Amino acid sequence: MINWSRVEELRDEIGSEDFAEIVEIFLEEVEETIAIISGEVPQDKIEGHLHFLKGSALNLGFEEFSTLCQAGETAANKGAFDIIDLPAVVTSYEGSKAEFLNALSSRYAA
């Protein structure tokens, strides 16, 4: 679910001091977009939201979540809105976030 090598790479790139802030910003921005796609979303906006979520997920190593966002983005681009499973995207994010936060403290304990 989580690509911990990517997480380590990001942490090394930005430094351990800034890592917590980046994680916080990531979670806030993703949750804002998750809230949007959980409601009534115009079809012409779905692709953009899923693209944003995919990129955010890749940056922090949320692989499964990113894969679902990519599938939805591709479907939206083809106009196949009926096959986009937004509840699965949301569920994947919630599971990824829980796994990430649970493991984060033990991996980076002071």
C-alpha positions in Angstrom: 0.0 0.0 0.0 2.9 2.4 0.9 6.1 2.6 -1.0 8.4 3.2 1.9 11.4 3.7 -0.4 9.7 6.7 -1.8 8.9 8.0 1.7 12.6 7.7 2.6 13.7 9.4 -0.6 11.3 12.3 0.1 12.5 12.6 3.7 16.1 12.6 2.5 15.4 15.2 -0.2 13.6 17.7 2.1 15.2 16.9 5.5 13.7 15.4 8.6 12.8 18.8 10.0 10.6 19.7 7.1 9.2 16.3 6.5 6.5 16.5 9.1 5.3 19.8 7.7 5.2 18.3 4.1 3.2 15.3 5.4 0.7 17.7 7.2 0.2 19.8 4.0 -0.2 16.7 1.9 -2.8 15.3 4.1 -4.7 18.6 4.3 -4.8 19.1 0.5 -5.7 15.5 -0.2 -8.5 15.5 2.3 -9.9 18.7 0.8 -10.0 17.1 -2.6 -11.4 13.8 -1.1 -14.2 15.8 0.4 -14.9 17.3 -3.0 -15.0 14.0 -4.8 -17.1 12.5 -2.1 -19.9 14.9 -2.9 -21.6 15.9 -6.2 -18.8 16.4 -8.7 -19.4 17.7 -12.2 -18.1 15.2 -14.7 -15.8 17.8 -16.3 -14.0 18.2 -12.9 -13.4 14.6 -12.0 -10.4 14.1 -14.2 -8.6 17.1 -12.7 -9.3 16.1 -9.2 -8.1 12.5 -9.8 -4.9 13.9 -11.5 -4.1 16.0 -8.5 -4.7 13.1 -6.1 -2.6 10.8 -8.2 0.4 13.2 -8.2 0.0 13.8 -4.5 -0.1 10.1 -3.8 3.0 9.4 -5.8 4.9 12.1 -4.0 4.3 10.4 -0.6 4.4 6.8 -1.7 0.7 6.0 -1.5 0.9 3.5 -4.4 -2.4 1.7 -4.3 -4.2 5.0 -3.9 -2.2 6.5 -6.8 -3.1 3.5 -9.0 -6.8 3.9 -8.4 -6.6 7.6 -9.1 -4.8 6.9 -12.3 -7.4 4.4 -13.4 -10.2 6.9 -12.7 -8.3 9.7 -14.4 -7.9 7.6 -17.5 -11.5 6.6 -17.5 -12.6 10.2 -17.1 -10.4 11.2 -20.0 -12.2 8.7 -22.2 -15.6 9.8 -20.9 -16.2 6.5 -19.1 -17.5 8.1 -15.9 -19.7 5.1 -15.1 -16.7 2.9 -14.4 -14.9 5.3 -12.0 -15.2 4.0 -8.5 -14.8 7.1 -6.3 -15.8 5.2 -3.1 -12.9 2.8 -3.7 -10.6 5.8 -4.2 -11.7 7.3 -0.9 -11.4 3.9 0.9 -7.9 3.4 -0.5 -6.9 6.8 0.8 -8.3 6.2 4.2 -6.5 2.8 4.5 -3.2 4.2 3.1 -3.4 7.1 5.5 -4.0 4.9 8.5 -1.1 2.5 7.5 1.2 5.5 6.9 0.5 7.3 10.1 0.7 4.1 12.2 4.1 3.2 10.8 5.4 6.7 10.6 6.0 7.2 14.3 7.8 3.9 14.7 10.0 4.4 11.6 11.0 8.0 12.5 10.9 7.9 16.3 13.5 10.3 17.9 
